[in-house]
Structure formats: structure tokens, C-alpha cells
Amino acid sequence: MKADLASAAAMRLGMGGRFKKMQRGIEDAHPGMSPERAAAITAAAGRKKYGKERFQDMAAAGMRRHNREKGAK
């Protein structure tokens, strides 16, 4: 049950779960592609869907959350 809740929370907009899922899908579809290239393609799609400003806001929120979690360890 906890795993279901954790994955559902990660899939909320701005939490990075959707980004990671799409990035993994691109990597799986193109086996020779580097993770960095897959991330770049995913970011371009996100900017197209949400616009530059909103996408940057979500990325900044994710970085703040990452740094907060990293500092807590």
C-alpha cells in the first residue's frame, strides 16, 4: 500500500515522476540512447507542453526538493 501511495505522489505534476517515466520510456524505445539525450528530449517535450516559464518553475521546485532531501541524509 505504501508503495502505491509513494508512486501516486511522485506522479503529481511537478514531482518528477512523469518526467522520469517518459525518460525511461524513451531509453527503452531507443536502446543505444544515452540517459542525458533522453532527458533532453523529455525536457523539450515538457517545455512544449507547459511553456518555458511553467516548466522552469517545476524544475526549480524539483531541485529545491532534491537539495532539501539530500541535506537531510
C-alpha positions in Angstrom: 0.0 0.0 0.0 2.8 2.4 0.9 4.5 1.8 -2.5 1.2 2.7 -4.2 0.9 6.0 -2.3 4.6 6.9 -3.0 4.3 6.3 -6.7 1.0 8.2 -6.8 2.6 11.2 -5.1 5.6 11.0 -7.5 3.2 11.2 -10.4 1.7 14.5 -9.3 2.6 17.4 -11.6 5.9 18.9 -10.6 7.2 15.9 -8.6 9.3 14.5 -11.4 7.6 11.1 -11.7 6.1 11.8 -15.1 9.5 13.1 -16.3 11.3 10.0 -15.2 8.6 7.7 -16.6 8.8 9.4 -20.0 12.6 9.4 -19.9 12.7 5.7 -19.2 10.2 5.1 -22.0 12.5 6.9 -24.5 15.5 5.0 -23.3 13.6 1.7 -23.6 12.4 2.5 -27.1 15.9 3.5 -28.2 18.4 1.2 -26.5 21.6 3.0 -27.7 20.5 6.4 -26.5 22.3 7.9 -23.5 20.2 8.9 -20.4 21.3 12.6 -21.0 19.9 12.6 -24.5 16.7 11.0 -23.3 16.4 13.7 -20.6 17.0 16.4 -23.1 14.2 15.1 -25.4 11.9 14.8 -22.4 12.7 18.4 -21.3 12.0 19.7 -24.8 8.6 17.9 -24.8 7.8 19.4 -21.3 8.7 22.9 -22.4 6.4 22.5 -25.5 3.5 21.2 -23.4 3.8 23.6 -20.3 5.7 26.5 -21.7 9.1 27.8 -20.8 8.2 29.6 -17.6 6.0 27.0 -16.0 8.4 24.2 -16.9 11.3 26.2 -15.3 9.2 26.7 -12.2 8.6 22.9 -11.9 12.3 22.2 -12.5 13.3 24.7 -9.8 10.8 23.2 -7.3 12.3 19.8 -8.0 15.8 21.0 -7.5 14.8 22.6 -4.1 13.1 19.4 -3.1 16.2 17.3 -4.2 18.6 19.6 -2.3 16.4 19.5 0.8 16.3 15.7 0.8 20.0 15.4 0.0 20.8 17.7 3.0 18.6 15.6 5.3 20.5 12.4 4.7 
